[in-house]
Every structure is written in structure tokens, then in C-alpha cells.
Amino acid sequence: MPIEKGFILKHIGNDYMIIPTTSNNVRFDKIFNLNETSAYIYERLNEGKNIEEIIDLMLNEYNAPKDVITKDVYEFVEELKKRGIYKD
């Protein structure tokens, strides 16, 4: 699975956050806030879906052009990589 262990997605009210955990301690300085779309992508990655599968799912879920969805998904995945949350 490409999502690294030690991260949890929390949905509190209208907010979504990826929270890194280590030794049962939350690292508040490393919390990553997400919007609803980013949370959707993260959840699909966590389910083991690949990027192309997620793009196809989003085309059915959201009213947006494929090029926009593709760009957004790849940009979000790159951000996850930079933060050490996702690995190919």
C-alpha cells in the first residue's frame, strides 16, 4: 500500500486532517489539513486504489473536466510524497 504507516485521517466537523502518529503520540506540528476532495483522494489511496482508478472514480463523482481532475490528483499525490505520507 502506498500510504505509509503512522498516519491517520480524521474528520472533525467540516475539517479533514492527516495526523502523523508515533509511539501513540500525535505530532501536532506535522498535521496536514485537507479539503473534502483531498480527503476523498487520500481515502482511495488508503484503500489501495492507484492514481488512474482514483481519476476514473472522481470523473463519476465530480462535475469537472478530466484534465482538471488529473492535474489535481497528481499535484495532491506529489504533496503527499513531499511530506513522506505516500510512496510509489
C-alpha positions, 0 to 999 in steps of 0.5 A: 500500500502506498500510504505509509504507516503512522498516519491517520485521517480524521474528520472533525466537523467540516475539517479533514486532517492527516495526523502523523502518529508515533509511539501513540503520540500525535505530532501536532506540528506535522498535521496536514489539513485537507479539503473534502476532495483531498480527503476523498483522494487520500481515502482511495489511496488508503484503500489501495486504489492507484492514481488512474482508478482514483481519476476514473472514480472522481470523473463519476463523482465530480462535475469537472473536466478530466484534465482538471481532475488529473492535474489535481490528483497528481499535484495532491499525490506529489504533496503527499510524497513531499511530506513522506505520507505516500510512496510509489 
